[in-house]
Every structure is written in structure tokens, then in C-alpha cells.
Amino acid sequence: MNGKYRLELEEKYKDKISVNTNLNRQLVSFQANKGLPFFRWFKYKEGFSAPLVNYLIDQTPAQRKKILLDPFAGSGAALFCAREKGLKSVGIEVLPVGLFIIKTRLNAEKINIDNLIKISKKIKHIDLLDFEQEGNYRFTHLNITRGAFPEDTERYLNGFRNYCNQEVTDPIIKDLLLFALFSILETISFTRKDGQYLRWDDRAKKNDGSIKFNKGEIYSFKEALSEKLDEIIFDISIMKREDKERKELTLYDDSVLYRLPILTENSIDIVITSPPYCNRYDYTRTYALELAFLGVNNEALKEFRQSQLTSTVENREKFEQLKDFYLKKDRAVDFERICQSFASQNALAEILAILESYKTDNKLNNSNIVRMVKNYFFEMCLVIFEMFRIIKKDGIVYMVNDNVRYAGETIPVDLILSDFAEAAGFNVDKFWILGNGKGNSSQQMGSHGRENLIKCLYVWKK
Ligand SMILES: C[S@@+](CC[C@H](N)C(=O)[O-])C[C@H]1O[C@@H](n2cnc3c(N)ncnc32)[C@H](O)[C@@H]1O
């Protein structure tokens, strides 16, 4: 790795880095949820796999298996797995997409399944187009979603929502039906979530000849909805038969930056989390269709983008608001400590200075990359200090994150965040690298092979 301070940091932690052959790329990604009850309802691409969360909870000593927090809850994989294992769970999420997924799944536990089956049978036999003109619901597009559905599909979609609004009185069933539709929006559209982007299919009306991508089969509204409803009904029916007591799940519809500082000290046993990566990935773009469906307009979309932990070049600095917030909470000293730890992380300062010089020399493909990297780390520093405060003694943090590279400069996100963790008071226990299915578990990474290292799971203890 380049740079004096980055090398020093690598040297400091190298003996704690090892390959964990129990972990692999599939296990750490959403792929492993394919076919799993509930998890399969909505493909939250950035989500944890249930087997990974279960593995981490199983690694945790019994006395710490009480209250789990995921401050970047997303679709709630960590929260629901914890619940199945008898833990209480607390989640924080700022985007309506994840919030809707979590709330629906919770409500599914209370649903009257017989009524749901009845209504869903009825829906399969009525002509939804009869309801298209009857109600006043119309899909309100965002600038970036206009033309996303085949015309017929959009008419069915409007008909279905009007039908739900007029004919379904049970609010839990109505929400679940809307959730089924929410879950198939991508399948029935000309779009596909693909890496950083929402890609468009060449059959979309807006194609002026420049789009060459074909996403394969675009499902008809009826077919996709019917399959989704069957899947949902099947999973709920099985769960109802179990009749299991589940512990409390608390969900905060808030930004982690403002919620963590007001959570009670020493109240959490384990954190299992995966924050946004410092890779310019914009959740509000990828999930634009779902956000539009949930009633988010262009203005609100921008606000949601800004409320995200900084990870895109569009994010503006939040420093002054955060400072004000800490002052109002009478925590100026804590804020100062966070600022000092951030400023004294030499490897990060080294990277920021280099990126700044690249910016001056026009070597960055976007000049806001420096601002993004700086604010990403500042906000994560704050998150880490707050996690330390709210975690109990002997509590554990498991974090999944990616390392990134800009203009050839490696940013060892894993090492820098762990150094913040140490400054906050954590003991940096280990860095787990995913196995390739061949190595042995005691294999040490050392500095060898770090250049290609992207995904990593770190363990910190209080
Ligand atoms: C990598 S995903 C986590 C996925 C999650 N582990 C799961 O299983 O679905 C990161 C999540 O952090 C959320 N997020 C980003 N900024 C946030 C903030 N300021 N406060 C709370 N959540 C935030 C994003 O909306 C996204 O859902």
C-alpha cells in the first residue's frame, strides 16, 4: 500500500487480519437469502444474508445475546435474525424503502391470514382495469422514473392501488398487498438495479437508440403479482403454524447521526451492521422506483439523499448541524473529542492531502470526491464513538464494509475505522477476510495481498 502512514497503520494491525473460511462472498451478500422465507420477499441487494447474521450471533458469548442494534438497518436482516434467536433488537434506518420492508414484515406476524388468502384469490379473478379510472390514485413519477413501466402495466398498477384503497378495509392486509406490489416494481419495469445504477432496457419508450441493454423477460403485472402474493402467503402460513413468541423489535425512522447520540448509555450488547460504503453508491437513485411508489417527490428525494451518511459526491457537509446538535445536547466536549480523533488519524490525513492535490491537478473524475471521503470518515468517526458509548462492557461490534480506491489511491477503510474504534475505547479484536473456499482458517494475511482486498468484516470489543 502507498503512503508512510498507511503502511504504519497496516503494520499496526497486520497480525489481526486473517482469512475466515466460514465466510465467503455469497454468504456475506444478499444472494444467500435467495429462497429463504421472508428474506425473498424483497431483494434488498445491499442486505445481509441471514446465514451470516446467524453465524455472528452464534459466535457471540451467551451473556451478550440480549439486545442487538443495527444502526444501518436497511431491510432489517440483522434485526429479524436476532429476533428468531431470542434477542431483542433495535434498528435505525433513514430511507422509507427499508422502513417499509421492516414494518411490513413485523405486521405480517399479526395478519389475519385467512382474510388475506380470500382477498388475494379475489384479486386474481377481477379485472383491475375496471378500477383504473374509478379511484384517484396515479403513480407519481420522479424525473428519473418517468416511462419506467409498459403503459398497460402502469394502468394495472393504478387499478390495483385504487382497488386496495377502496375495497380493502383491514389496514394490515392493505399494506401487505401494497408491499407485494412494491416488491415487483423492478420485475415489471424497464429498469434493473445494476451495480451503481438503475439501468434501462432498450424496449423503454425513451430509448433514442442509445440504450443497448436487454434485461430479459419483463413480467406481466398479473403474473408477477400473483407469484409474489403466493410466496408471501406461503411464508406467513408456515410462520403462523409455529406460533412462536418473539422479542421486541424497536425501529427508529431517523438518521443514525441524530439517533445514536440520544440512545441510552450501556444499553446494547451486540452491534451487527454494514454502513453505506465510501463508494459513491446512491441508494436514492437505485431505489427511485420504490421511493416514487412510496410517495417521495423530487424535492423529498434530494432531502433523503442528503440525510444519508455521506457516500455520494452530491452529499453536502453536515458538520455545522452536527456541532449545533451536540451543543444543544450539552455535549460539546464529546463533539470536540470526536473532532480531535478524526483530525489526528494520520493515514486519513495523508489520503486527504493526496486527493486534494489530485483535485488541483484535475486528476479526479469528480472534484467532490475529496469532500465525500472526508465527510464519510467524519460521520463514521462520530457513529463509532457513539456506538462505544451505548454498548455495554464486553459488548461486541461486527461490521462489514468495503475498502475503496480513488485515482489509484487505496483507502484502507477497514484500518482507519478500526483506528477510530480504538481511539473511542474499543479493543480491535480481528479483521476477517472472506475465504475462497480453499485456504486454511489460520492463514494470516499480513500485508501480503492487501492491495486486492475489498470486503472485510471487523470485530471490535468494548
Ligand atoms: C449496506 S445497507 C445495510 C443493509 C442491511 N444490513 C440489511 O441487511 O438490509 C446501509 C443502509 O444504511 C442506510 N443509511 C444510510 N445513511 C443512514 C443514516 N444517516 N441513518 C440511518 N441509516 C442510514 C441506508 O439507507 C441503507 O439502507
The ligand as a Gaussian input file, in Angstrom:
#p B3LYP/6-31G(d) Opt

LIG

0 1
 C      -25.363000      -1.525000       3.434000
 S      -27.011000      -1.024000       3.773000
 C      -27.432000      -2.026000       5.143000
 C      -28.250000      -3.209000       4.762000
 C      -28.662000      -4.048000       5.954000
 N      -27.516000      -4.652000       6.602000
 C      -29.642000      -5.135000       5.543000
 O      -29.462000      -6.268000       5.913000
 O      -30.585000      -4.838000       4.798000
 C      -26.818000       0.556000       4.506000
 C      -28.117000       1.183000       4.959000
 O      -27.822000       2.357000       5.702000
 C      -28.889000       3.262000       5.499000
 N      -28.436000       4.609000       5.885000
 C      -27.651000       5.468000       5.192000
 N      -27.467000       6.593000       5.853000
 C      -28.144000       6.477000       7.014000
 C      -28.342000       7.328000       8.127000
 N      -27.815000       8.557000       8.156000
 N      -29.081000       6.889000       9.148000
 C      -29.645000       5.643000       9.128000
 N      -29.495000       4.791000       8.087000
 C      -28.764000       5.202000       7.047000
 C      -29.176000       3.120000       4.015000
 O      -30.436000       3.663000       3.689000
 C      -29.061000       1.621000       3.836000
 O      -30.298000       1.002000       3.991000

